[in-house]
Amino acid sequence: MTVSTEPGPVRTGPPEGLTAMAAALRAALHTAMAEDPRVVVTGEDVGRLGGVFRVTDGLHAAFGDRRVVDTPLAESGIVGTAIGLALRGYRPVCEIQFDGFVYPAFDQIVSQLAKLRARSGGRTALPIVIRIPFGGGIGAVEHHSESNEAYFAHTAGLRVVACADAHDAYHLLRQAVAADDPVIFFEPKRRYWTKGEVGQEPDLAPDRARVRRVGSDCTLVAYGPSVATALAAAEAAEEDGWSVGVVDLRSLSPLDLPTLTEQARRTGRMVVVHEATTFLGMGAEVAAAVTEACFDHLEAPVLRVGGYHLPYPPARVEDDFLPDVDRVLAAVDRAVGWGADR
């Protein structure tokens, strides 16, 4: 490999003005690489092509092919090589092209990446970020539209986060690259082109949930692509006279239980929304944890709205498969009306 002799301009810091999520992620990588020569980006087509979703566009021109490395189509090799790089002092950021492509690397992630720090008695840090575009809504088939976050949140030794807007895309990724723990970084691919403002500084620690909207009748909990759905449902519920709050989890592991319990006590009702199947999904853990902590404050069971327990369907019916505003509102109606007919 050779380093580019004419690197492009390197702009650092958060982007200004309305910014698409993909551009915010690109800016975060650009800044991290400019500030720390140990940061390297690897993955399939991340170099000259700039990635399938163009998140890494321009990085190869700016930093050369020793720091932006196009890999073979071998996810196990991508993660295995990243572990070796981290052991040698680098801070790799790996891109898994689509959510369903991560499975060949699953053994490397859960058997090695998640365990090496504990296995070494805390002496070995593995500052590796694995970026995974996840979720549906882009008209793609299985292996390109999956929500497999629960596998990784279940695995001790991994931090698991999911961004929902451009601000968190930039700052969460910067925080992930700076962390000494391995981070699984989920990016909602259907929101890559949604624009928003990016603040100059992070306003939350990476393991804190964000209260997007305060309510008094019910609280919606969501993350990644479902945050926008939850916010739209809360606005629609307001027209029906209900005050519905929205919490963006941001961190799936660890969970910010204090924020969740505070909002559950405030409203007495909670609905968890995600694209993954509800069976053994993140919503099940949130429901169990909140119920254990807030049982005496709840007016209704914690309800879940998610994808069906089926393989991801063809694109022509994915709108029926994914949770939408109507399904979320139906759950809010159940929660608010719980016990009325008993």
C-alpha positions as CSV (number, residue, x, y, z in Angstrom):
1,M,0.0,0.0,0.0
2,T,1.1,3.6,-0.6
3,V,0.1,6.8,1.1
4,S,-1.5,9.4,-1.1
5,T,1.1,12.1,-1.9
6,E,-1.5,14.8,-2.4
7,P,-4.0,14.6,0.4
8,G,-7.1,16.7,0.2
9,P,-8.1,19.4,2.6
10,V,-8.8,18.3,6.2
11,R,-11.7,20.2,7.9
12,T,-12.1,19.5,11.6
13,G,-14.9,20.1,14.0
14,P,-18.7,19.8,13.8
15,P,-20.4,20.7,10.5
16,E,-22.2,24.0,10.3
17,G,-25.9,24.5,9.4
18,L,-28.4,21.8,8.5
19,T,-26.5,18.6,8.0
20,A,-27.5,15.1,6.8
21,M,-26.7,12.3,9.2
22,A,-24.4,10.7,6.8
23,A,-22.4,13.9,6.5
24,A,-22.3,14.3,10.2
25,L,-20.8,10.8,10.6
26,R,-18.3,11.7,7.8
27,A,-17.3,14.9,9.7
28,A,-16.8,12.9,12.9
29,L,-14.5,10.4,11.2
30,H,-12.6,13.2,9.4
31,T,-12.0,15.1,12.7
32,A,-11.0,12.0,14.6
33,M,-8.5,11.0,11.9
34,A,-7.1,14.5,11.7
35,E,-6.6,14.7,15.5
36,D,-5.2,11.3,16.1
37,P,-3.0,9.4,13.6
38,R,-3.8,6.1,15.3
39,V,-7.4,6.2,14.0
40,V,-7.8,4.1,10.9
41,V,-10.9,3.3,8.9
42,T,-11.4,-0.2,7.4
43,G,-14.2,-2.0,5.5
44,E,-15.6,-3.0,2.2
45,D,-15.5,-0.2,-0.4
46,V,-14.8,2.5,2.3
47,G,-11.8,3.9,0.3
48,R,-12.1,5.3,-3.2
49,L,-15.8,4.5,-3.4
50,G,-16.6,6.2,-0.1
51,G,-18.8,3.4,1.2
52,V,-22.2,2.1,-0.1
53,F,-23.9,5.0,1.7
54,R,-21.0,7.4,1.0
55,V,-20.3,8.0,4.7
56,T,-16.5,7.7,4.2
57,D,-16.5,9.7,1.0
58,G,-13.4,11.9,0.8
59,L,-11.5,10.2,3.6
60,H,-9.2,8.3,1.3
61,A,-8.3,11.5,-0.6
62,A,-7.5,13.2,2.7
63,F,-5.7,10.5,4.5
64,G,-4.5,7.9,2.0
65,D,-4.8,4.2,1.7
66,R,-2.7,3.3,4.8
67,R,-5.4,4.9,7.0
68,V,-8.5,4.2,4.9
69,V,-8.2,0.6,3.9
70,D,-10.5,-1.3,1.5
71,T,-10.8,-4.8,2.8
72,P,-11.8,-8.1,1.1
73,L,-15.4,-9.2,1.5
74,A,-14.6,-11.0,4.7
75,E,-16.2,-9.5,7.9
76,S,-14.4,-12.0,10.2
77,G,-11.2,-10.8,8.7
78,I,-12.2,-7.1,9.1
79,V,-12.9,-7.5,12.8
80,G,-10.0,-9.9,13.4
81,T,-7.5,-7.5,11.8
82,A,-9.0,-4.6,13.8
83,I,-8.3,-6.5,17.0
84,G,-4.7,-7.0,16.0
85,L,-4.4,-3.3,15.1
86,A,-5.8,-2.3,18.5
87,L,-3.4,-4.6,20.2
88,R,-0.6,-2.7,18.4
89,G,-1.9,0.7,19.6
90,Y,-4.2,1.8,16.7
91,R,-7.8,2.8,17.1
92,P,-9.7,1.1,14.2
93,V,-13.1,2.1,13.0
94,C,-14.6,-0.8,11.0
95,E,-17.6,-0.5,8.7
96,I,-19.9,-3.4,8.2
97,Q,-21.6,-2.7,4.9
98,F,-25.1,-3.9,6.0
99,D,-26.5,-5.1,9.3
100,G,-27.0,-8.7,8.0
101,F,-23.4,-8.9,6.9
102,V,-22.1,-8.9,10.4
103,Y,-22.8,-12.5,11.2
104,P,-19.5,-13.9,9.7
105,A,-17.8,-11.6,12.3
106,F,-20.0,-12.6,15.2
107,D,-17.5,-15.1,16.6
108,Q,-14.7,-12.5,16.5
109,I,-16.9,-9.9,18.2
110,V,-18.5,-12.0,21.0
111,S,-15.6,-14.5,21.7
112,Q,-12.6,-12.2,21.3
113,L,-13.5,-8.5,21.1
114,A,-15.9,-8.5,24.0
115,K,-13.8,-10.7,26.3
116,L,-10.1,-9.7,25.8
117,R,-10.2,-6.8,28.3
118,A,-11.6,-9.0,31.1
119,R,-9.4,-11.9,30.1
120,S,-6.3,-9.7,30.6
121,G,-7.5,-8.5,33.9
122,G,-8.2,-5.0,32.5
123,R,-4.7,-4.5,31.2
124,T,-5.6,-4.8,27.5
125,A,-7.8,-2.1,26.0
126,L,-9.5,-2.6,22.7
127,P,-10.5,0.8,21.3
128,I,-12.4,-0.5,18.3
129,V,-15.6,1.0,16.8
130,I,-17.7,-1.3,14.6
131,R,-20.2,0.8,12.5
132,I,-23.3,-1.0,11.4
133,P,-26.0,0.5,9.3
134,F,-29.2,-1.1,10.6
135,G,-33.0,-1.2,10.2
136,G,-35.3,-1.1,7.2
137,G,-37.2,1.5,5.2
138,I,-34.9,1.6,2.1
139,G,-36.7,-1.1,0.0
140,A,-34.0,-3.7,0.5
141,V,-34.3,-7.4,1.2
142,E,-33.1,-9.5,4.1
143,H,-29.5,-9.2,5.2
144,H,-29.8,-5.5,4.2
145,S,-32.6,-4.4,6.5
146,E,-32.2,-6.2,9.8
147,S,-32.2,-5.0,13.4
148,N,-29.8,-7.3,15.2
149,E,-28.8,-4.9,18.0
150,A,-30.1,-7.3,20.8
151,Y,-27.4,-9.8,20.0
152,F,-24.7,-7.3,20.9
153,A,-26.5,-5.6,23.8
154,H,-26.8,-9.0,25.4
155,T,-23.0,-9.5,25.2
156,A,-21.1,-8.3,28.2
157,G,-18.0,-6.3,27.4
158,L,-19.4,-4.3,24.5
159,R,-20.8,-0.8,24.5
160,V,-23.8,-0.6,22.1
161,V,-25.1,2.8,21.0
162,A,-27.5,4.0,18.3
163,C,-27.8,7.5,16.9
164,A,-31.1,9.0,15.8
165,D,-30.1,12.4,14.4
166,A,-27.2,14.4,12.9
167,H,-26.2,15.9,16.3
168,D,-25.8,12.5,18.0
169,A,-24.3,10.9,14.9
170,Y,-21.4,13.4,15.1
171,H,-20.9,13.5,18.8
172,L,-21.7,9.9,19.7
173,L,-19.2,8.7,17.0
174,R,-16.5,11.1,18.3
175,Q,-17.1,9.7,21.8
176,A,-17.1,6.1,20.5
177,V,-13.7,6.6,18.8
178,A,-12.2,8.1,21.9
179,A,-13.4,5.3,24.2
180,D,-11.1,2.5,25.2
181,D,-13.9,-0.1,25.2
182,P,-15.1,-1.7,22.0
183,V,-18.2,0.0,20.7
184,I,-20.9,-1.3,18.4
185,F,-22.2,1.8,16.7
186,F,-25.6,1.4,15.0
187,E,-26.6,3.9,12.3
188,P,-30.2,4.0,11.1
189,K,-29.8,3.8,7.3
190,R,-33.2,5.1,6.5
191,R,-32.2,8.4,8.3
192,Y,-28.9,8.9,6.6
193,W,-30.3,11.7,4.5
194,T,-32.4,13.4,7.2
195,K,-30.9,16.8,8.1
196,G,-30.5,18.5,11.4
197,E,-28.3,20.9,13.3
198,V,-25.1,19.7,14.9
199,G,-24.1,21.4,18.2
200,Q,-20.5,22.4,18.8
201,E,-20.3,20.3,22.0
202,P,-21.8,17.0,23.1
203,D,-24.5,17.7,25.6
204,L,-24.8,14.2,27.1
205,A,-22.4,11.4,28.1
206,P,-22.6,8.5,25.6
207,D,-24.4,6.3,28.1
208,R,-27.2,8.7,28.8
209,A,-30.7,8.7,27.3
210,R,-32.1,11.9,25.9
211,V,-35.6,13.1,26.9
212,R,-36.8,14.4,23.5
213,R,-40.2,15.4,24.8
214,V,-41.8,15.6,28.2
215,G,-45.3,14.1,28.7
216,S,-47.7,13.5,31.5
217,D,-49.9,10.7,30.2
218,C,-47.5,8.2,28.6
219,T,-43.9,7.9,27.7
220,L,-42.6,6.4,24.4
221,V,-39.1,4.9,24.4
222,A,-37.3,4.4,21.1
223,Y,-33.8,4.5,19.5
224,G,-32.3,4.8,16.1
225,P,-34.8,4.9,13.2
226,S,-37.8,4.6,15.6
227,V,-37.2,7.9,17.4
228,A,-38.7,9.9,14.5
229,T,-41.7,7.6,14.5
230,A,-42.2,8.0,18.2
231,L,-42.0,11.8,17.9
232,A,-44.5,11.8,15.1
233,A,-46.8,9.6,17.2
234,A,-46.5,11.9,20.2
235,E,-47.5,14.9,18.1
236,A,-50.5,13.0,16.7
237,A,-51.5,11.9,20.2
238,E,-51.5,15.6,21.3
239,E,-54.3,16.2,18.8
240,D,-56.3,13.6,20.6
241,G,-55.7,15.3,23.9
242,W,-52.9,13.1,25.3
243,S,-49.6,14.4,26.6
244,V,-47.0,11.9,25.4
245,G,-43.3,12.1,26.2
246,V,-40.4,10.6,24.1
247,V,-37.1,9.1,25.4
248,D,-34.3,8.4,22.9
249,L,-32.3,5.6,24.5
250,R,-29.1,6.3,22.6
251,S,-27.2,3.8,24.6
252,L,-28.5,0.2,24.4
253,S,-25.8,-1.2,26.6
254,P,-25.5,0.1,29.3
255,L,-29.1,1.3,29.7
256,D,-29.7,4.6,31.3
257,L,-32.2,3.2,33.8
258,P,-32.4,6.3,36.0
259,T,-33.8,8.4,33.1
260,L,-36.2,5.6,32.1
261,T,-37.6,5.2,35.7
262,E,-37.9,8.9,36.1
263,Q,-40.1,9.2,33.1
264,A,-42.1,6.1,34.0
265,R,-42.9,7.5,37.4
266,R,-43.8,10.8,35.8
267,T,-46.5,9.3,33.4
268,G,-47.2,5.9,34.9
269,R,-47.4,4.4,31.4
270,M,-44.6,3.4,28.9
271,V,-44.5,2.0,25.4
272,V,-41.2,0.8,23.9
273,V,-40.9,1.1,20.1
274,H,-38.2,-0.5,17.8
275,E,-38.0,-2.1,14.4
276,A,-36.6,-5.4,15.7
277,T,-39.0,-8.1,16.7
278,T,-40.5,-7.7,20.1
279,F,-39.6,-11.3,21.0
280,L,-36.5,-11.1,23.2
281,G,-35.8,-7.6,21.9
282,M,-34.6,-4.4,23.6
283,G,-38.2,-3.6,24.5
284,A,-38.4,-6.8,26.6
285,E,-35.3,-5.7,28.7
286,V,-36.6,-2.1,29.1
287,A,-40.1,-3.4,30.1
288,A,-38.6,-5.8,32.7
289,A,-36.2,-3.3,34.2
290,V,-38.7,-0.5,34.4
291,T,-41.4,-2.8,35.9
292,E,-39.0,-4.1,38.6
293,A,-38.0,-0.5,39.5
294,C,-41.4,1.2,39.2
295,F,-44.1,-1.4,39.7
296,D,-45.9,0.7,42.3
297,H,-45.9,3.8,40.0
298,L,-47.2,2.1,36.8
299,E,-50.8,2.5,35.8
300,A,-50.5,-0.1,33.0
301,P,-48.0,-2.7,31.9
302,V,-45.0,-1.5,29.8
303,L,-46.1,-2.3,26.2
304,R,-44.0,-3.0,23.2
305,V,-44.4,-2.1,19.5
306,G,-41.9,-3.7,17.1
307,G,-41.4,-5.8,14.0
308,Y,-43.1,-9.2,13.7
309,H,-41.3,-12.4,14.7
310,L,-40.6,-13.2,11.0
311,P,-37.6,-13.0,8.6
312,Y,-37.5,-9.6,7.1
313,P,-40.1,-9.4,4.3
314,P,-39.8,-8.3,0.6
315,A,-39.7,-4.6,0.1
316,R,-43.3,-4.4,-1.2
317,V,-44.7,-5.3,2.3
318,E,-42.1,-3.8,4.6
319,D,-44.4,-0.8,5.4
320,D,-46.8,-3.4,6.9
321,F,-43.9,-5.1,8.8
322,L,-42.3,-2.0,10.4
323,P,-43.9,-0.1,13.3
324,D,-45.6,3.0,12.1
325,V,-47.4,5.9,13.8
326,D,-50.8,4.1,13.8
327,R,-49.4,1.1,15.6
328,V,-47.7,3.3,18.1
329,L,-50.9,5.3,18.7
330,A,-52.9,2.1,19.2
331,A,-50.4,1.0,21.9
332,V,-50.7,4.5,23.6
333,D,-54.5,4.1,23.5
334,R,-54.2,0.7,25.2
335,A,-51.8,2.1,27.9
336,V,-53.9,5.2,28.6
337,G,-57.1,3.2,28.7
338,W,-55.8,0.3,30.7
339,G,-58.3,-0.9,33.2
340,A,-61.1,1.3,32.0
341,D,-63.1,-1.7,30.9
342,R,-62.1,-4.0,33.8
